Amino acid sequence: MLLLLILLLLLLLLLLQLLLLLQQLLILLLLLLLSLLLILLLMLLLLLLLQLLLLLQQLLLLLRLVVLHLLLHCYCYFYYS
């Protein structure tokens, strides 16, 4: 009877150790997921930066067209006046 009780206690201790190991694995998995989420956030921020740079490029092209249009208009005004 005592031997059975000791075996049961050992089994419970083993089960407890397995549960603790499972908890540690879950914590590790959560940390891994957190790092993946941070990487995804960084990628999204880089994409946003790229979009902002493309928008700036388009604005500069538009400004260049406006300046060229104004220069052409001034040239025509002075040429025909």
C-alpha positions as CSV (number, residue, x, y, z in Angstrom):
1,M,0.0,0.0,0.0
2,L,2.8,2.4,0.9
3,L,4.6,1.5,-2.3
4,L,1.5,2.3,-4.3
5,L,1.2,5.7,-2.5
6,I,4.8,6.5,-3.3
7,L,4.3,5.5,-6.9
8,L,1.3,7.7,-7.1
9,L,3.2,10.6,-5.6
10,L,6.0,10.1,-8.1
11,L,3.5,10.1,-10.9
12,L,1.9,13.3,-9.7
13,L,5.3,14.9,-9.4
14,L,6.1,13.8,-13.0
15,L,2.8,15.2,-14.1
16,L,3.5,18.5,-12.4
17,Q,6.9,18.7,-14.1
18,L,5.3,18.0,-17.4
19,L,2.8,20.7,-16.8
20,L,5.6,23.1,-15.9
21,L,7.4,22.2,-19.0
22,L,4.3,22.8,-21.1
23,Q,3.9,26.2,-19.4
24,Q,7.5,27.1,-20.3
25,L,6.9,26.0,-23.9
26,L,3.8,28.1,-24.1
27,I,5.6,31.1,-22.8
28,L,8.4,30.5,-25.3
29,L,5.8,30.3,-28.1
30,L,4.2,33.5,-27.0
31,L,7.5,35.2,-27.0
32,L,8.1,33.9,-30.5
33,L,4.8,35.2,-31.7
34,L,5.5,38.5,-30.1
35,S,8.8,38.8,-32.0
36,L,7.0,37.8,-35.2
37,L,4.4,40.5,-34.6
38,L,7.1,43.0,-34.0
39,I,8.7,42.0,-37.3
40,L,5.4,42.4,-39.1
41,L,4.9,45.8,-37.5
42,L,8.3,46.8,-38.7
43,M,7.6,45.6,-42.2
44,L,4.3,47.6,-42.2
45,L,6.2,50.7,-41.1
46,L,8.7,50.2,-43.8
47,L,5.9,49.9,-46.4
48,L,4.3,53.1,-45.1
49,L,7.6,54.8,-45.4
50,L,7.9,53.6,-49.0
51,Q,4.5,54.9,-49.8
52,L,5.3,58.3,-48.3
53,L,8.5,58.4,-50.4
54,L,6.5,57.6,-53.5
55,L,4.0,60.3,-52.6
56,L,6.8,62.8,-52.2
57,Q,8.2,61.8,-55.6
58,Q,4.8,62.3,-57.2
59,L,4.5,65.7,-55.5
60,L,7.9,66.7,-56.8
61,L,7.0,65.7,-60.3
62,L,3.8,67.7,-60.1
63,L,5.7,70.7,-58.8
64,R,8.1,70.3,-61.7
65,L,5.2,70.3,-64.2
66,V,3.7,73.3,-62.6
67,V,6.9,75.2,-62.8
68,L,7.5,74.2,-66.4
69,H,4.0,75.3,-67.2
70,L,4.5,78.7,-65.6
71,L,7.8,79.1,-67.4
72,L,6.2,78.4,-70.7
73,H,3.3,80.7,-69.9
74,C,5.8,83.5,-69.0
75,Y,7.8,82.8,-72.1
76,C,4.7,83.1,-74.3
77,Y,3.6,86.2,-72.5
78,F,6.9,88.0,-73.0
79,Y,7.4,86.6,-76.5
80,Y,4.0,87.9,-77.8
81,S,3.9,91.1,-75.9
